Structure formats: structure tokens, C-alpha cells
Amino acid sequence: MSRKRVDPAEEAFTKAALAVQQHPLFAPMSGRTHVSRRSEHPWASITTNGSLDAHPKRVADEAEWRWVLSHCFLHLGFGTPECTEVIEFQDALKMPGRPASWQPGSCLITEPPRRYGPVPPNWTDLFAAGLSNAAVAAVDVAGGARSSMSDARPVRDKWDLALSWFVSSYPLLGALASSMKVVADAELARGWDISIAAVSTASAEIYINPLASLSAAEWRFVLAHEMLHAALRHCDRVGGRDHHLWNVAADFVVNGWLVEMGVGEMPSGVLYDQELRGLSVESAYDRITTDLRRYRKLMTLRGKEGDLLGAPLRGPADFADLDDFYRRALLTGLSYHSPEHRGLLPAGLVQEIRALEQPPLSWDAQLARWFEEFVPLLEKRRSYARASRRQASTPDIPRPGWVRPEEAVARSTFGVVLDTSGSMDTKLLGKALGAIASYAAARDVPAARVVFCDAVAYDAGYLPVEEIASRGRVRGRGGTVLQPGVDLIERAADFPATGPILVITDGWCDVLRVRREHAFLIPVGAKLPFHPRGPVFRMS
């Protein structure tokens, strides 16, 4: 059986075309071009819509064809028909293979008729992306990650190039960019209605829609926007505010900072208001809530939903101490940014970053402060009706001893509504009850009014504070209904009218209405199904 004869000239052209297409410098442009051999020009011709045609009868070796095809691509990237500039660039790159018969005009660049074919791409932007790819490839070659520049590697996307730019050129966000991950998944973006981008502070991941038509400068703006959202913990600072309006207020503030700093280019349709410039997120929220009808219709980078995602979209979070991670990243970036004179930073942004130097109080310290405010420490007084402990040392000198008021139980107490359903974490429950017992003992509270709740409420009455932890057990029953427990304590005749109530739950409960001073103790990451009016302490 006879074998088909391979044309050496055609094989050389095919290998050269493949090598040029895989080269990091030309890979972005090659994806938008079509190469064939039907040109009537001496060597090759190329049109601005990306049609590259070589002469079908021209015989040359692989190195010569690589030089010729690269020359055509560079014509598109430079946007000029002058061969001199292109040849000088090739000589600077030390690109071998220039044909001996090459003359000025051997390559022709033409404009196709506008009524035919799609709109030509922006070859200058594609060439700039190729230059970035080539720089990265050169570093890989120097570091041994690839053997040569011709190794086939995936082309870096615009968002990856934007993220790398922060690491190399913008110290303020460089530490953040080096640790955060960009997830470009069109299916995930479609499922979560992400039109451009969203961020999960819990996993340090930025979710983007790869189908969004943004330039490299616009991707810089978008990534910086999401990184500042995460680092400044906008998701956790919402408190009892409306989540969407808080997200809108945070967008106005962050976008104002980025415009002032000149980071990237703001995409069209992004929230920006000159009147809100310089305000904190809290102040901007107070300002926009005066016109709810207007601001509720505004969209974030995600779309109709907010781009602040508390939980990750792809499984559990990878970071154990987010506060420490984001605080160190921003403070380190600020320390490197200022001495390098990389541009002025808005005063409001610097103020928020400086505030991170003072880490927030832990949940147990915040709970202790709540006890100090709403469970007053009883003032003891001296009375000669009770002898002092030192009386034995001075029997001839009477000494008064410390006594507490007789109404101690009625005045110094608090109520506990405890979620004992099966969804509660037993370790966190024990930690919470232990903290409550220690703080109550420090405030000289002899007993607390306790109600256990899962499907129904169980009134345990007044329990000594040291017994609360031993009495609280997860019952493992159905859903949690806490409102009857709250009502039971509020209506109890033996519970003081000014006594505060502490609700301990995992968030899987009914909507509560508490008519007196109260607070919530929930695990980190949990959310209440309503906007709480009292403070919320998150156990870690």
C-alpha cells in the first residue's frame, strides 16, 4: 500500500503557523485570525479583520515562515502598514529567519469592505495582552518552569492579568491580590445571577462572569472593588441594616475611592455619586435611606442581588482567622504603598485601614460589656449587723462587714432563652453557657431565669448560674420555636420588668419580637431570619 507523499514546503508552513499561534506574544491575536495559503502577494497579506493569506507556491523553510507570519501579526498589533518599524522590533527580539529575498512591501496589510464580516477586534489590546504573556513566559523560562518560549501554555485571561498587576504594581492591594482567588466559571455565574462579579469574604474568593465584556483596565477596577469589600469586612458590618441598601452604600463609597485613586477604568453602569464622596459606608447608608424607592432599584456588580456574599459558593471556607488575614494584608499594603509614592490615597480609605490596627473585641469580651451595661453589679455596703472577717484579730474594736441588699435576686438577674434543637453545635453551646456562667458570677448574679426551646418551650425557672451549663442539653428534636420562650419570660410575674434577655441560637428559628432589652448569641457565619434590634454576638 503506497503512502501519501508529504510536501516538505507545506509541512514547513504548517509547523511555522502552529509555532507562531502558540507563542505567548502572538497567542491572543492568533485566536482572532484565520491563516490560509491563497494570497497573490509575493509572500503574504493580512486584513484588519484577521484574515492572513500566504502565497501558495512560495517555498521557504520553517524559520522563514515563522518570521513572515510574525511580521504579519506585528502589523496588526502596531496598527501601521510601515514595514520598517515592524522589522526593527523583530530585530530587537532577535527573531531569526528573515528571508534573503524579503523586500519592503513583501507583506501587504489591507482594509476589508466594511459591509462584509464582523467588526475587527481591537488588535492593540490583544497585542498588549501578548506582551504581558511574553513577559510571564520569560520569567518561567528563567525559573525553569518551561524549557523555552515556544512551549504551549494557556493564554492568561484579562482578569488574571489584572490580578497580577496589583501584585507587581500596586502595593496597597498587592498582598490581598496574592492571597485571593479569582473563580471564572460561567455556569456558576449563571446559577447565582452574577452579571460581572461578587466576593465571598469567608473564603477570600472573587467570583466573576467570564462572559462579561470588559477591558483589562475595567477588570482592574472590578477586582479592586471586590477586594476592598472583603478586606474592610463590609459583609459583616451590616448589622441590622437592610442588606441590599448597605451593599449599595458600600458600592458608592468604594467606587468613589477607586475613581479618586485612578485604579483601572470604571465600567459603564457602575454605582457612582459625587455627592457621596468622602463619606463612610455608615454615613452613605443613612443618606440613601431617605429615598428608598430610588435606591432599592439600583444594581451592584452582581446585578439585582448584592455582590457581598457571606458564605463561599464552592464549599467550606479555607481561612481560619479572616480578621487577622485581611487586617495584615491591608496594613502591609499601606506600609509599602506610602513610602513608594504610588499615588495619593483617599483620607476615608486610609482612616478605615488605620482603624484595622485596633482589632475588634472578641465575642466573649463584647458579651462581658453587655453584662456590665444591662446586668448591674450590686453595690455592697458595710453594716455592724454583720461582723467583719478581721474582727477576731481586734476583739475590742468593732468592725462592720460587707452585706448585699436583700432584694438581690429581684434586681440583679437576666433571662436566657436557649435553643436546644438538634442543629445546635454542642461544643459552641458549652462554650457559650460557660462564658455566661462566669460573667454572671462576676456580677454577683445568684440565679438566672432559663427557658429551653426546640419544638416547644420548657421553663426551667431560676437556675443557679453555675448549673446553667450542666442543665443545657441538646434534645435533638425538630424545628426551633423561640417566641413562646421569650413571651414566657416577659410575662413572668417573678421576672423584673427591667431584666434583659439573652437569646442563644444557631439562627434556624422563627422570627422573634422582644419588647425589652435583649441580645443574641449565635455562631460565626450564622444568620438570623430577621433584622435584630438588639446586639448580635458571634461565637467563634
Helices and strands as residue ranges (DSSP letters): H 8-22, H 27-30, E 34-36, E 44-47, E 51-54, H 62-78, H 83-92, E 107-110, H 123-143, H 158-169, H 171-179, E 181-184, H 186-191, E 197-200, E 205-208, H 216-231, H 243-261, G 274-276, H 281-288, H 292-295, E 308-309, H 322-337, H 347-355, H 363-374, E 381-387, G 389-393, E 400-403, H 408-411, E 415-419, H 426-442, E 447-453, E 457-464, H 465-471, H 483-491, E 501-504, E 518-523, E 536-539
